[in-house]
Amino acid sequence: MTFGEKLQGLRQKAGMSQDALAEKLDVSRQAVSRWERDETMPETEKVVALADLFGVTTDYLLRTDQGMQEKQRTERPRQTAPQRDWIDKLGYLAKTRGYLLGWVLIAWGVLDLAGILLMGLGVLGFMRIW
């Protein structure tokens, strides 16, 4: 949202007309109208007065959603870059050395089968003694 959209929304939510807001800030109604249409920006002391009047921060009034999206966009790569590198390396390994995973699974299966056979032989040997 732009400054003007936020100002208009806050003013309407407070049930205030442009004339009433202009009177409180000691400006003309046309100035408030230009602010809401994003044609001009108020002076710094007027922004502070608006923030106090509506109970919001000046940061909220002045920052646009686009600015927040750009900030998030620039922060996101720094946070996910190490994870992204790890995923890329894993993908590369799977593409180039994927056949090794098959051998690992085969070895695991053979060891599991050997364990089952040894347990079976152990049980049979135990039964022969009795």
C-alpha positions as CSV (number, residue, x, y, z in Angstrom):
1,M,0.0,0.0,0.0
2,T,1.1,3.5,-0.7
3,F,1.2,6.4,1.8
4,G,-2.0,7.8,0.3
5,E,-3.9,4.5,0.5
6,K,-2.8,4.1,4.2
7,L,-3.8,7.6,5.1
8,Q,-7.2,7.4,3.4
9,G,-7.9,4.0,5.1
10,L,-6.9,5.3,8.5
11,R,-8.9,8.5,8.1
12,Q,-12.0,6.6,7.0
13,K,-11.6,4.0,9.8
14,A,-11.6,6.9,12.3
15,G,-14.7,8.3,10.7
16,M,-13.0,11.5,9.8
17,S,-13.6,13.7,6.7
18,Q,-10.8,15.3,4.8
19,D,-11.9,18.7,6.1
20,A,-11.7,17.5,9.7
21,L,-8.3,16.0,9.2
22,A,-7.1,19.2,7.5
23,E,-8.3,21.3,10.4
24,K,-6.5,19.1,12.9
25,L,-3.2,19.4,11.0
26,D,-3.7,23.1,10.1
27,V,-3.5,22.4,6.3
28,S,-6.0,22.8,3.5
29,R,-8.5,20.0,2.5
30,Q,-6.8,20.0,-0.9
31,A,-3.4,19.2,0.7
32,V,-5.0,16.1,2.4
33,S,-6.6,15.2,-0.9
34,R,-3.2,15.4,-2.7
35,W,-1.6,13.3,0.0
36,E,-4.3,10.6,-0.4
37,R,-3.9,10.6,-4.2
38,D,-0.1,10.3,-3.7
39,E,0.5,13.4,-5.7
40,T,2.5,15.0,-2.9
41,M,3.9,14.0,0.5
42,P,3.4,15.9,3.7
43,E,6.2,17.6,5.6
44,T,8.0,15.6,8.2
45,E,6.2,17.2,11.2
46,K,2.8,16.5,9.5
47,V,3.8,12.8,9.1
48,V,4.7,12.6,12.8
49,A,1.4,14.3,13.7
50,L,-0.5,11.8,11.5
51,A,1.2,8.9,13.2
52,D,0.3,10.3,16.6
53,L,-3.3,11.0,15.6
54,F,-4.0,7.6,14.2
55,G,-1.8,5.6,16.7
56,V,0.5,4.1,14.1
57,T,4.3,4.5,13.5
58,T,5.8,6.8,11.0
59,D,7.6,3.7,9.6
60,Y,4.2,2.2,8.9
61,L,3.0,5.3,7.1
62,L,6.1,5.9,5.0
63,R,7.1,2.4,4.0
64,T,5.3,0.9,1.0
65,D,4.5,-2.7,0.7
66,Q,6.8,-2.8,-2.4
67,G,9.7,-1.6,-0.2
68,M,9.0,-4.4,2.3
69,Q,8.9,-6.9,-0.5
70,E,12.2,-5.7,-1.9
71,K,13.7,-5.9,1.6
72,Q,12.4,-9.5,2.1
73,R,13.7,-10.4,-1.4
74,T,17.2,-9.1,-0.6
75,E,17.2,-10.9,2.8
76,R,15.9,-14.2,1.6
77,P,19.0,-15.3,-0.5
78,R,21.3,-14.6,2.4
79,Q,19.2,-16.9,4.7
80,T,18.7,-19.7,2.2
81,A,22.0,-19.6,0.3
82,P,23.8,-22.3,2.4
83,Q,20.7,-24.5,2.3
84,R,20.4,-24.0,-1.4
85,D,24.1,-25.0,-1.9
86,W,23.6,-28.2,0.0
87,I,20.5,-29.1,-2.0
88,D,22.2,-28.4,-5.3
89,K,25.2,-30.5,-4.3
90,L,22.9,-33.4,-3.3
91,G,21.0,-33.1,-6.6
92,Y,24.3,-33.2,-8.5
93,L,25.5,-36.3,-6.5
94,A,22.2,-38.0,-7.2
95,K,22.4,-37.3,-11.0
96,T,26.1,-38.2,-11.4
97,R,26.5,-41.0,-8.7
98,G,23.0,-42.2,-8.3
99,Y,24.0,-45.8,-9.2
100,L,26.0,-45.9,-5.9
101,L,22.8,-45.7,-3.9
102,G,21.6,-48.9,-5.6
103,W,24.8,-50.7,-4.5
104,V,24.3,-49.5,-1.0
105,L,20.7,-50.8,-0.9
106,I,21.9,-54.1,-2.4
107,A,24.6,-54.5,0.3
108,W,22.0,-53.6,3.0
109,G,19.7,-56.2,1.7
110,V,22.4,-58.9,1.6
111,L,23.4,-58.1,5.2
112,D,19.8,-58.2,6.3
113,L,19.3,-61.6,4.6
114,A,22.5,-62.9,6.1
115,G,21.3,-61.9,9.5
116,I,18.0,-63.6,9.0
117,L,19.7,-66.8,7.8
118,L,22.1,-66.8,10.7
119,M,19.3,-66.3,13.2
120,G,17.4,-69.2,11.5
121,L,20.4,-71.4,11.7
122,G,21.0,-70.5,15.3
123,V,17.5,-71.4,16.2
124,L,17.7,-74.7,14.4
125,G,21.0,-75.5,16.0
126,F,19.6,-74.7,19.4
127,M,16.6,-77.0,18.8
128,R,18.9,-79.9,17.8
129,I,20.7,-79.7,21.1
130,W,17.4,-80.2,23.1
